[in-house]
């Protein structure tokens, strides 16, 4: 039986979590309960929802959790834009992680297409 840990989108999601944590580690203390907390939660939500959907053993449930994971990618992308506009991260950092998010967004969409077929 294939495990969720073998899914490419789950592994990409895990990389996003690690890269997000590295990116925000030096954010100002006053952001600890603001952007830092929110970015941690939504980044962790990506691979967590992929794994949870996989564990539900139903294509409909998998699709539902993939939608939640994809929503979290867009939420994190918005937060990256906010961080850039607040000069907490630079353009390169924003684009690097946004590129990873784009890849996982496409991967989730492709996985959902396979579920429908």
Phi and psi in radians as a Rosetta constraint file:
Dihedral C 1 N 2 CA 2 C 2 CIRCULARHARMONIC -1.244 0.35
Dihedral N 2 CA 2 C 2 N 3 CIRCULARHARMONIC 2.434 0.35
Dihedral C 2 N 3 CA 3 C 3 CIRCULARHARMONIC -1.773 0.35
Dihedral N 3 CA 3 C 3 N 4 CIRCULARHARMONIC 2.690 0.35
Dihedral C 3 N 4 CA 4 C 4 CIRCULARHARMONIC -1.046 0.35
Dihedral N 4 CA 4 C 4 N 5 CIRCULARHARMONIC -0.490 0.35
Dihedral C 4 N 5 CA 5 C 5 CIRCULARHARMONIC -1.173 0.35
Dihedral N 5 CA 5 C 5 N 6 CIRCULARHARMONIC -0.241 0.35
Dihedral C 5 N 6 CA 6 C 6 CIRCULARHARMONIC -1.563 0.35
Dihedral N 6 CA 6 C 6 N 7 CIRCULARHARMONIC -0.146 0.35
Dihedral C 6 N 7 CA 7 C 7 CIRCULARHARMONIC -1.272 0.35
Dihedral N 7 CA 7 C 7 N 8 CIRCULARHARMONIC 2.269 0.35
Dihedral C 7 N 8 CA 8 C 8 CIRCULARHARMONIC -1.041 0.35
Dihedral N 8 CA 8 C 8 N 9 CIRCULARHARMONIC -0.728 0.35
Dihedral C 8 N 9 CA 9 C 9 CIRCULARHARMONIC -1.171 0.35
Dihedral N 9 CA 9 C 9 N 10 CIRCULARHARMONIC -0.557 0.35
Dihedral C 9 N 10 CA 10 C 10 CIRCULARHARMONIC -1.175 0.35
Dihedral N 10 CA 10 C 10 N 11 CIRCULARHARMONIC -0.760 0.35
Dihedral C 10 N 11 CA 11 C 11 CIRCULARHARMONIC -1.131 0.35
Dihedral N 11 CA 11 C 11 N 12 CIRCULARHARMONIC -0.687 0.35
Dihedral C 11 N 12 CA 12 C 12 CIRCULARHARMONIC -1.125 0.35
Dihedral N 12 CA 12 C 12 N 13 CIRCULARHARMONIC -0.684 0.35
Dihedral C 12 N 13 CA 13 C 13 CIRCULARHARMONIC -1.109 0.35
Dihedral N 13 CA 13 C 13 N 14 CIRCULARHARMONIC -0.705 0.35
Dihedral C 13 N 14 CA 14 C 14 CIRCULARHARMONIC -1.102 0.35
Dihedral N 14 CA 14 C 14 N 15 CIRCULARHARMONIC -0.697 0.35
Dihedral C 14 N 15 CA 15 C 15 CIRCULARHARMONIC -1.096 0.35
Dihedral N 15 CA 15 C 15 N 16 CIRCULARHARMONIC -0.644 0.35
Dihedral C 15 N 16 CA 16 C 16 CIRCULARHARMONIC -1.107 0.35
Dihedral N 16 CA 16 C 16 N 17 CIRCULARHARMONIC -0.712 0.35
Dihedral C 16 N 17 CA 17 C 17 CIRCULARHARMONIC -1.035 0.35
Dihedral N 17 CA 17 C 17 N 18 CIRCULARHARMONIC -0.876 0.35
Dihedral C 17 N 18 CA 18 C 18 CIRCULARHARMONIC -1.084 0.35
Dihedral N 18 CA 18 C 18 N 19 CIRCULARHARMONIC -0.768 0.35
Dihedral C 18 N 19 CA 19 C 19 CIRCULARHARMONIC -1.180 0.35
Dihedral N 19 CA 19 C 19 N 20 CIRCULARHARMONIC -0.613 0.35
Dihedral C 19 N 20 CA 20 C 20 CIRCULARHARMONIC -1.149 0.35
Dihedral N 20 CA 20 C 20 N 21 CIRCULARHARMONIC -0.811 0.35
Dihedral C 20 N 21 CA 21 C 21 CIRCULARHARMONIC -1.048 0.35
Dihedral N 21 CA 21 C 21 N 22 CIRCULARHARMONIC -0.716 0.35
Dihedral C 21 N 22 CA 22 C 22 CIRCULARHARMONIC -1.139 0.35
Dihedral N 22 CA 22 C 22 N 23 CIRCULARHARMONIC -0.678 0.35
Dihedral C 22 N 23 CA 23 C 23 CIRCULARHARMONIC -1.148 0.35
Dihedral N 23 CA 23 C 23 N 24 CIRCULARHARMONIC -0.680 0.35
Dihedral C 23 N 24 CA 24 C 24 CIRCULARHARMONIC -1.697 0.35
Dihedral N 24 CA 24 C 24 N 25 CIRCULARHARMONIC 0.038 0.35
Dihedral C 24 N 25 CA 25 C 25 CIRCULARHARMONIC -1.042 0.35
Dihedral N 25 CA 25 C 25 N 26 CIRCULARHARMONIC -0.557 0.35
Dihedral C 25 N 26 CA 26 C 26 CIRCULARHARMONIC -1.808 0.35
Dihedral N 26 CA 26 C 26 N 27 CIRCULARHARMONIC 0.298 0.35
Dihedral C 26 N 27 CA 27 C 27 CIRCULARHARMONIC -1.117 0.35
Dihedral N 27 CA 27 C 27 N 28 CIRCULARHARMONIC 2.717 0.35
Dihedral C 27 N 28 CA 28 C 28 CIRCULARHARMONIC -1.028 0.35
Dihedral N 28 CA 28 C 28 N 29 CIRCULARHARMONIC 2.589 0.35
Dihedral C 28 N 29 CA 29 C 29 CIRCULARHARMONIC -0.974 0.35
Dihedral N 29 CA 29 C 29 N 30 CIRCULARHARMONIC -0.613 0.35
Dihedral C 29 N 30 CA 30 C 30 CIRCULARHARMONIC -1.168 0.35
Dihedral N 30 CA 30 C 30 N 31 CIRCULARHARMONIC -0.231 0.35
Dihedral C 30 N 31 CA 31 C 31 CIRCULARHARMONIC -1.620 0.35
Dihedral N 31 CA 31 C 31 N 32 CIRCULARHARMONIC -0.010 0.35
Dihedral C 31 N 32 CA 32 C 32 CIRCULARHARMONIC -0.931 0.35
Dihedral N 32 CA 32 C 32 N 33 CIRCULARHARMONIC -0.739 0.35
Dihedral C 32 N 33 CA 33 C 33 CIRCULARHARMONIC -1.784 0.35
Dihedral N 33 CA 33 C 33 N 34 CIRCULARHARMONIC 0.121 0.35
Dihedral C 33 N 34 CA 34 C 34 CIRCULARHARMONIC -1.889 0.35
Dihedral N 34 CA 34 C 34 N 35 CIRCULARHARMONIC -1.907 0.35
Dihedral C 34 N 35 CA 35 C 35 CIRCULARHARMONIC -1.050 0.35
Dihedral N 35 CA 35 C 35 N 36 CIRCULARHARMONIC -0.718 0.35
Dihedral C 35 N 36 CA 36 C 36 CIRCULARHARMONIC -1.038 0.35
Dihedral N 36 CA 36 C 36 N 37 CIRCULARHARMONIC -0.874 0.35
Dihedral C 36 N 37 CA 37 C 37 CIRCULARHARMONIC -1.078 0.35
Dihedral N 37 CA 37 C 37 N 38 CIRCULARHARMONIC -0.786 0.35
Dihedral C 37 N 38 CA 38 C 38 CIRCULARHARMONIC -1.153 0.35
Dihedral N 38 CA 38 C 38 N 39 CIRCULARHARMONIC -0.718 0.35
Dihedral C 38 N 39 CA 39 C 39 CIRCULARHARMONIC -1.187 0.35
Dihedral N 39 CA 39 C 39 N 40 CIRCULARHARMONIC -0.636 0.35
Dihedral C 39 N 40 CA 40 C 40 CIRCULARHARMONIC -1.109 0.35
Dihedral N 40 CA 40 C 40 N 41 CIRCULARHARMONIC -0.833 0.35
Dihedral C 40 N 41 CA 41 C 41 CIRCULARHARMONIC -1.074 0.35
Dihedral N 41 CA 41 C 41 N 42 CIRCULARHARMONIC -0.827 0.35
Dihedral C 41 N 42 CA 42 C 42 CIRCULARHARMONIC -1.307 0.35
Dihedral N 42 CA 42 C 42 N 43 CIRCULARHARMONIC -0.527 0.35
Dihedral C 42 N 43 CA 43 C 43 CIRCULARHARMONIC -1.174 0.35
Dihedral N 43 CA 43 C 43 N 44 CIRCULARHARMONIC -0.738 0.35
Dihedral C 43 N 44 CA 44 C 44 CIRCULARHARMONIC -1.149 0.35
Dihedral N 44 CA 44 C 44 N 45 CIRCULARHARMONIC -0.524 0.35
Dihedral C 44 N 45 CA 45 C 45 CIRCULARHARMONIC -1.095 0.35
Dihedral N 45 CA 45 C 45 N 46 CIRCULARHARMONIC -0.515 0.35
Dihedral C 45 N 46 CA 46 C 46 CIRCULARHARMONIC -1.103 0.35
Dihedral N 46 CA 46 C 46 N 47 CIRCULARHARMONIC -1.129 0.35
Dihedral C 46 N 47 CA 47 C 47 CIRCULARHARMONIC -1.206 0.35
Dihedral N 47 CA 47 C 47 N 48 CIRCULARHARMONIC -0.490 0.35
Dihedral C 47 N 48 CA 48 C 48 CIRCULARHARMONIC -1.119 0.35
Dihedral N 48 CA 48 C 48 N 49 CIRCULARHARMONIC -0.749 0.35
Dihedral C 48 N 49 CA 49 C 49 CIRCULARHARMONIC -1.248 0.35
Dihedral N 49 CA 49 C 49 N 50 CIRCULARHARMONIC -0.568 0.35
Dihedral C 49 N 50 CA 50 C 50 CIRCULARHARMONIC -1.106 0.35
Dihedral N 50 CA 50 C 50 N 51 CIRCULARHARMONIC -0.791 0.35
Dihedral C 50 N 51 CA 51 C 51 CIRCULARHARMONIC -1.132 0.35
Dihedral N 51 CA 51 C 51 N 52 CIRCULARHARMONIC -0.759 0.35
Dihedral C 51 N 52 CA 52 C 52 CIRCULARHARMONIC -1.110 0.35
Dihedral N 52 CA 52 C 52 N 53 CIRCULARHARMONIC -0.752 0.35
Dihedral C 52 N 53 CA 53 C 53 CIRCULARHARMONIC -1.072 0.35
Dihedral N 53 CA 53 C 53 N 54 CIRCULARHARMONIC -0.704 0.35
Dihedral C 53 N 54 CA 54 C 54 CIRCULARHARMONIC -1.076 0.35
Dihedral N 54 CA 54 C 54 N 55 CIRCULARHARMONIC -0.679 0.35
Dihedral C 54 N 55 CA 55 C 55 CIRCULARHARMONIC -1.283 0.35
Dihedral N 55 CA 55 C 55 N 56 CIRCULARHARMONIC -0.225 0.35
Dihedral C 55 N 56 CA 56 C 56 CIRCULARHARMONIC -1.341 0.35
Dihedral N 56 CA 56 C 56 N 57 CIRCULARHARMONIC -0.279 0.35
Dihedral C 56 N 57 CA 57 C 57 CIRCULARHARMONIC 1.066 0.35
Dihedral N 57 CA 57 C 57 N 58 CIRCULARHARMONIC 0.613 0.35
Dihedral C 57 N 58 CA 58 C 58 CIRCULARHARMONIC -2.594 0.35
Dihedral N 58 CA 58 C 58 N 59 CIRCULARHARMONIC 2.343 0.35
Dihedral C 58 N 59 CA 59 C 59 CIRCULARHARMONIC -1.077 0.35
Dihedral N 59 CA 59 C 59 N 60 CIRCULARHARMONIC -0.674 0.35
Dihedral C 59 N 60 CA 60 C 60 CIRCULARHARMONIC -1.128 0.35
Dihedral N 60 CA 60 C 60 N 61 CIRCULARHARMONIC -0.755 0.35
Dihedral C 60 N 61 CA 61 C 61 CIRCULARHARMONIC -1.190 0.35
Dihedral N 61 CA 61 C 61 N 62 CIRCULARHARMONIC -0.702 0.35
Dihedral C 61 N 62 CA 62 C 62 CIRCULARHARMONIC -1.033 0.35
Dihedral N 62 CA 62 C 62 N 63 CIRCULARHARMONIC -0.790 0.35
Dihedral C 62 N 63 CA 63 C 63 CIRCULARHARMONIC -1.069 0.35
Dihedral N 63 CA 63 C 63 N 64 CIRCULARHARMONIC -0.714 0.35
Dihedral C 63 N 64 CA 64 C 64 CIRCULARHARMONIC -1.081 0.35
Dihedral N 64 CA 64 C 64 N 65 CIRCULARHARMONIC -0.778 0.35
Dihedral C 64 N 65 CA 65 C 65 CIRCULARHARMONIC -1.276 0.35
Dihedral N 65 CA 65 C 65 N 66 CIRCULARHARMONIC -0.512 0.35
Dihedral C 65 N 66 CA 66 C 66 CIRCULARHARMONIC -1.139 0.35
Dihedral N 66 CA 66 C 66 N 67 CIRCULARHARMONIC -0.652 0.35
Dihedral C 66 N 67 CA 67 C 67 CIRCULARHARMONIC -1.092 0.35
Dihedral N 67 CA 67 C 67 N 68 CIRCULARHARMONIC -0.708 0.35
Dihedral C 67 N 68 CA 68 C 68 CIRCULARHARMONIC -1.128 0.35
Dihedral N 68 CA 68 C 68 N 69 CIRCULARHARMONIC -0.783 0.35
Dihedral C 68 N 69 CA 69 C 69 CIRCULARHARMONIC -1.059 0.35
Dihedral N 69 CA 69 C 69 N 70 CIRCULARHARMONIC -0.761 0.35
Dihedral C 69 N 70 CA 70 C 70 CIRCULARHARMONIC -1.113 0.35
Dihedral N 70 CA 70 C 70 N 71 CIRCULARHARMONIC -0.701 0.35
Dihedral C 70 N 71 CA 71 C 71 CIRCULARHARMONIC -1.026 0.35
Dihedral N 71 CA 71 C 71 N 72 CIRCULARHARMONIC -0.682 0.35
Dihedral C 71 N 72 CA 72 C 72 CIRCULARHARMONIC -1.158 0.35
Dihedral N 72 CA 72 C 72 N 73 CIRCULARHARMONIC -0.534 0.35
Dihedral C 72 N 73 CA 73 C 73 CIRCULARHARMONIC -1.158 0.35
Dihedral N 73 CA 73 C 73 N 74 CIRCULARHARMONIC -0.688 0.35
Dihedral C 73 N 74 CA 74 C 74 CIRCULARHARMONIC -1.251 0.35
Dihedral N 74 CA 74 C 74 N 75 CIRCULARHARMONIC -0.598 0.35
Dihedral C 74 N 75 CA 75 C 75 CIRCULARHARMONIC -1.100 0.35
Dihedral N 75 CA 75 C 75 N 76 CIRCULARHARMONIC -0.807 0.35
Dihedral C 75 N 76 CA 76 C 76 CIRCULARHARMONIC -1.146 0.35
Dihedral N 76 CA 76 C 76 N 77 CIRCULARHARMONIC -0.659 0.35
Dihedral C 76 N 77 CA 77 C 77 CIRCULARHARMONIC -1.078 0.35
Dihedral N 77 CA 77 C 77 N 78 CIRCULARHARMONIC -0.710 0.35
Dihedral C 77 N 78 CA 78 C 78 CIRCULARHARMONIC -1.100 0.35
Dihedral N 78 CA 78 C 78 N 79 CIRCULARHARMONIC -0.733 0.35
Dihedral C 78 N 79 CA 79 C 79 CIRCULARHARMONIC -1.147 0.35
Dihedral N 79 CA 79 C 79 N 80 CIRCULARHARMONIC -0.597 0.35
Dihedral C 79 N 80 CA 80 C 80 CIRCULARHARMONIC -1.105 0.35
Dihedral N 80 CA 80 C 80 N 81 CIRCULARHARMONIC -0.717 0.35
Dihedral C 80 N 81 CA 81 C 81 CIRCULARHARMONIC -1.099 0.35
Dihedral N 81 CA 81 C 81 N 82 CIRCULARHARMONIC -0.767 0.35
Dihedral C 81 N 82 CA 82 C 82 CIRCULARHARMONIC -1.051 0.35
Dihedral N 82 CA 82 C 82 N 83 CIRCULARHARMONIC -0.798 0.35
Dihedral C 82 N 83 CA 83 C 83 CIRCULARHARMONIC -1.052 0.35
Dihedral N 83 CA 83 C 83 N 84 CIRCULARHARMONIC -0.683 0.35
Dihedral C 83 N 84 CA 84 C 84 CIRCULARHARMONIC -1.161 0.35
Dihedral N 84 CA 84 C 84 N 85 CIRCULARHARMONIC -0.756 0.35
Dihedral C 84 N 85 CA 85 C 85 CIRCULARHARMONIC -1.176 0.35
Dihedral N 85 CA 85 C 85 N 86 CIRCULARHARMONIC -0.439 0.35
Dihedral C 85 N 86 CA 86 C 86 CIRCULARHARMONIC -1.571 0.35
Dihedral N 86 CA 86 C 86 N 87 CIRCULARHARMONIC 0.095 0.35
Dihedral C 86 N 87 CA 87 C 87 CIRCULARHARMONIC 1.048 0.35
Dihedral N 87 CA 87 C 87 N 88 CIRCULARHARMONIC 0.564 0.35
Dihedral C 87 N 88 CA 88 C 88 CIRCULARHARMONIC -1.544 0.35
Dihedral N 88 CA 88 C 88 N 89 CIRCULARHARMONIC -0.462 0.35
Dihedral C 88 N 89 CA 89 C 89 CIRCULARHARMONIC -2.374 0.35
Dihedral N 89 CA 89 C 89 N 90 CIRCULARHARMONIC 2.742 0.35
Dihedral C 89 N 90 CA 90 C 90 CIRCULARHARMONIC -1.623 0.35
Dihedral N 90 CA 90 C 90 N 91 CIRCULARHARMONIC 3.032 0.35
Dihedral C 90 N 91 CA 91 C 91 CIRCULARHARMONIC -1.010 0.35
Dihedral N 91 CA 91 C 91 N 92 CIRCULARHARMONIC -0.755 0.35
Dihedral C 91 N 92 CA 92 C 92 CIRCULARHARMONIC -1.074 0.35
Dihedral N 92 CA 92 C 92 N 93 CIRCULARHARMONIC -0.784 0.35
Dihedral C 92 N 93 CA 93 C 93 CIRCULARHARMONIC -1.102 0.35
Dihedral N 93 CA 93 C 93 N 94 CIRCULARHARMONIC -0.749 0.35
Dihedral C 93 N 94 CA 94 C 94 CIRCULARHARMONIC -1.088 0.35
Dihedral N 94 CA 94 C 94 N 95 CIRCULARHARMONIC -0.835 0.35
Dihedral C 94 N 95 CA 95 C 95 CIRCULARHARMONIC -1.188 0.35
Dihedral N 95 CA 95 C 95 N 96 CIRCULARHARMONIC -0.583 0.35
Dihedral C 95 N 96 CA 96 C 96 CIRCULARHARMONIC -1.116 0.35
Dihedral N 96 CA 96 C 96 N 97 CIRCULARHARMONIC -0.874 0.35
Dihedral C 96 N 97 CA 97 C 97 CIRCULARHARMONIC -1.269 0.35
Dihedral N 97 CA 97 C 97 N 98 CIRCULARHARMONIC -0.608 0.35
Dihedral C 97 N 98 CA 98 C 98 CIRCULARHARMONIC -1.077 0.35
Dihedral N 98 CA 98 C 98 N 99 CIRCULARHARMONIC -0.645 0.35
Dihedral C 98 N 99 CA 99 C 99 CIRCULARHARMONIC -1.102 0.35
Dihedral N 99 CA 99 C 99 N 100 CIRCULARHARMONIC -0.712 0.35
Dihedral C 99 N 100 CA 100 C 100 CIRCULARHARMONIC -1.116 0.35
Dihedral N 100 CA 100 C 100 N 101 CIRCULARHARMONIC -0.703 0.35
Dihedral C 100 N 101 CA 101 C 101 CIRCULARHARMONIC -1.125 0.35
Dihedral N 101 CA 101 C 101 N 102 CIRCULARHARMONIC -0.682 0.35
Dihedral C 101 N 102 CA 102 C 102 CIRCULARHARMONIC -1.069 0.35
Dihedral N 102 CA 102 C 102 N 103 CIRCULARHARMONIC -0.729 0.35
Dihedral C 102 N 103 CA 103 C 103 CIRCULARHARMONIC -1.088 0.35
Dihedral N 103 CA 103 C 103 N 104 CIRCULARHARMONIC -0.788 0.35
Dihedral C 103 N 104 CA 104 C 104 CIRCULARHARMONIC -1.239 0.35
Dihedral N 104 CA 104 C 104 N 105 CIRCULARHARMONIC -0.583 0.35
Dihedral C 104 N 105 CA 105 C 105 CIRCULARHARMONIC -1.065 0.35
Dihedral N 105 CA 105 C 105 N 106 CIRCULARHARMONIC -0.783 0.35
Dihedral C 105 N 106 CA 106 C 106 CIRCULARHARMONIC -1.157 0.35
Dihedral N 106 CA 106 C 106 N 107 CIRCULARHARMONIC -0.672 0.35
Dihedral C 106 N 107 CA 107 C 107 CIRCULARHARMONIC -1.112 0.35
Dihedral N 107 CA 107 C 107 N 108 CIRCULARHARMONIC -0.704 0.35
Dihedral C 107 N 108 CA 108 C 108 CIRCULARHARMONIC -1.134 0.35
Dihedral N 108 CA 108 C 108 N 109 CIRCULARHARMONIC -0.769 0.35
Dihedral C 108 N 109 CA 109 C 109 CIRCULARHARMONIC -1.047 0.35
Dihedral N 109 CA 109 C 109 N 110 CIRCULARHARMONIC -0.781 0.35
Dihedral C 109 N 110 CA 110 C 110 CIRCULARHARMONIC -1.117 0.35
Dihedral N 110 CA 110 C 110 N 111 CIRCULARHARMONIC -0.701 0.35
Dihedral C 110 N 111 CA 111 C 111 CIRCULARHARMONIC -1.108 0.35
Dihedral N 111 CA 111 C 111 N 112 CIRCULARHARMONIC -0.701 0.35
Dihedral C 111 N 112 CA 112 C 112 CIRCULARHARMONIC -1.135 0.35
Dihedral N 112 CA 112 C 112 N 113 CIRCULARHARMONIC -0.633 0.35
Dihedral C 112 N 113 CA 113 C 113 CIRCULARHARMONIC -1.107 0.35
Dihedral N 113 CA 113 C 113 N 114 CIRCULARHARMONIC -0.703 0.35
Dihedral C 113 N 114 CA 114 C 114 CIRCULARHARMONIC -1.133 0.35
Dihedral N 114 CA 114 C 114 N 115 CIRCULARHARMONIC -0.629 0.35
Dihedral C 114 N 115 CA 115 C 115 CIRCULARHARMONIC -1.131 0.35
Dihedral N 115 CA 115 C 115 N 116 CIRCULARHARMONIC -0.603 0.35
Dihedral C 115 N 116 CA 116 C 116 CIRCULARHARMONIC -1.282 0.35
Dihedral N 116 CA 116 C 116 N 117 CIRCULARHARMONIC -0.453 0.35
